[in-house]
Structure formats: C-alpha cells, structure tokens
Amino acid sequence: MALAEAAVVASPNDPNVLMGAYTLVLEQGLDDKKPAAAQWFRRALDLSGPDGPIKRFEQKGALQ
C-alpha cells in the first residue's frame, strides 16, 4: 500500500496511476480504511480522456 500511495504522490495527474492505486485498495478490502481512494477514483475519472482509462457512458432505458 505504501508503494501505491507513493505512486499517487509522485504522479497525481496520471489517471492510470490513480486507477491502479484505487484498484489495489479495493482488492485489499481497504476501502473503509483508505477514504482517499475514492478521491483517487474521482480524479482519475476527471483526468481520463476518450481512450480511458475510465470511460463515461450513459445507460439508456429504465431498469426493471
């Protein structure tokens, strides 16, 4: 985890680094203990372009 946090500090504007760190937190089940991870995800989303790493899309139709 320390390495992931160091990567985020070193590359706070790289959506791939942010998503990697966020994914690691989720895989380790640490999302309750690392609230900053949600911010990493939001930042990665904001920094992602049309090619990702996160792609936005609109889901059409009602869920039933």
Beta strands, then each sheet from edge to edge (+ up, - down):
end
